[in-house]
């Protein structure tokens, strides 16, 4: 039953409340347990990343947390925002909160609680819609148990929903060895060229690959990564992490939080001890996320970023990691040629509230999808 005064959905086993995000700073231990037992991993909604994002980034004062509890245990979590705009249109909506460096929007939900979580969330949205015309979920993978459970609930409730945008990005998921995977992905000519580039690069100095999963030397590693990224085209375009102090601080703080929980892997290709390609990945078994990568453009003719990704294929040897999300844009010119699998990430809009609101939503979403029949950006 929905209690409008408490702004929460309740049944015999579960409750969902919308709380200020700062209140979650007191629940780090429970939050971390939830992340370890989640139905689908999402490092970007774990405590060490989401709280860092909310502390450092601008315009986060109105972000709230949907806190789902079951049998007295924190069992679900999703950051949410009441927005007056839907992309370029002045249409109020309830939307999951993401930012430019948040590459997945799947909620953290305790394994086995997926269906109850979605029923609670949709009940909450129905009862607290206010001016919002619909619920909008961003960055939702379509291949996991959370989307499957949502689809089931939507069908049972006969609730209108639409995928208004979907994109495929590179995914690494294979039982092959790193060597066999590389052979299957690249032609013999391309593999020969990579070996030639590595040999030529090694002629310039001592070429090594450094891999770490601890926090030793992390501050210096972050300094080197941020300087490397800023020295290239991202720095010139103003899109490097250090172009805005907040994102630089988020990078440092989130990597520290990940390292403290055993969630961080760092790779670096070094020449005479100086990094010329670097990669930070979040390890969230059974998956992983390639968070940020950078390379020295002065060595672009040797393809240092590709050489580092060749070494990154060693993650296929980890028994606890079944897949790695590239977090790359669709049709990425480098990683799409090396990683052969794909992961579909979508934006979903869902009807909420009473009959009139749902009819208005139906008219709106039909007009939207008619304008973008192939799933173009709103």
Secondary structure, DSSP 8 states (H G I E B T S, - for coil): -EETTTTEEE-SSEEEEEEEGGGGGGGHHHHHHHHHTBSS--GGGSHHHHHHHHHHSSS-TT-EEEEEEETTEEEEEEEEEEES-BTTB---EEEE---TT------EEBTT-HHHHHHHHHHHHHHT-TT--EEEEEEEESSSHHHHHHHHHHHHTT--EEEEEEEEEEEE--SS-HHHHHHHHS-HHHHHHHHHHHHHHHTTS-EEEEEE-S-TTHHHHHHHHHHHHHTSHHHHHT-SGGGSHHHHHHHHHHHHHHHHTT-EEEEEEEETTEEEEEEEEEEETTEEEEEEEEE-GGGGGGTHHHHHHHHHGGGGG-TT--EEE----TT-TTHHHH--EEEEEEEEEEE-SSHHHHHHHHHHHHHHHHHTTT----
